[in-house]
Amino acid sequence: MTEELRRAFRDTGLLRDRDVLVRTLSGLAGDDPVLFVEAAEFAARLSEGPDRPAPAKVLKGAAPIVKPLPAALEVTMPREYSTPDLERGLTRSFRRTRQALARAVETRADADFHEWRKRVKELRYQVELLASSGSRMLKRREKALGELARELGSVTDISVLCRELEALAQPAPDGHGAKLLERGRQLVRQRSDELLTRGAELFAEEPRAFALRVLAERG
């Protein structure tokens, strides 16, 4: 099922990326009129590239992959699945998230930051499954993970946008393109530092202690 989902994501990812990048460009410009004009020019180029796929065709091809998955998910949880299994799974996910965070803090590399984001999303989805019937404390914990995942995603979007800007064209002679690109890089550095600091606080406890706390809050 994971491979099927990845295939659907691969097929539709470019559509999602282009849409997100255009919206990210608007936010990047802010209230600066010069950056606004430059962003509008880049947005048009992103939207009208010759390699832009036809959305209807892509979605039509991906829909058959996704459609049967809900029925498959209904039978994937073994009847003998137990609380110790949940504890091991949560412990493992929390440990992987902490390890990815440590690498991101050490390297400050976009790839490692993105890997941490994926691990946070994975952990959040697991906690979300348990939070639906859990305590208010567990729901608040799930909400905090969800907010962190969304903010990490916004930073990743800006990083991807910066790479697209570099690929589309060299900065204009008047420096406007360079100014837009530097604005993006500045935001990535600033927000990355803020989120890595917050992550160090959120993931300070030991993995098994986190798992036991979540299960206790689940009731």
Summary of the structure (lengths in Angstrom):
residues: 219
radius of gyration: 20.4
end to end distance: 29.7
largest distance: 66.7
contacts: 613
relative contact order: 0.13
helix: 82%
strand: 0%
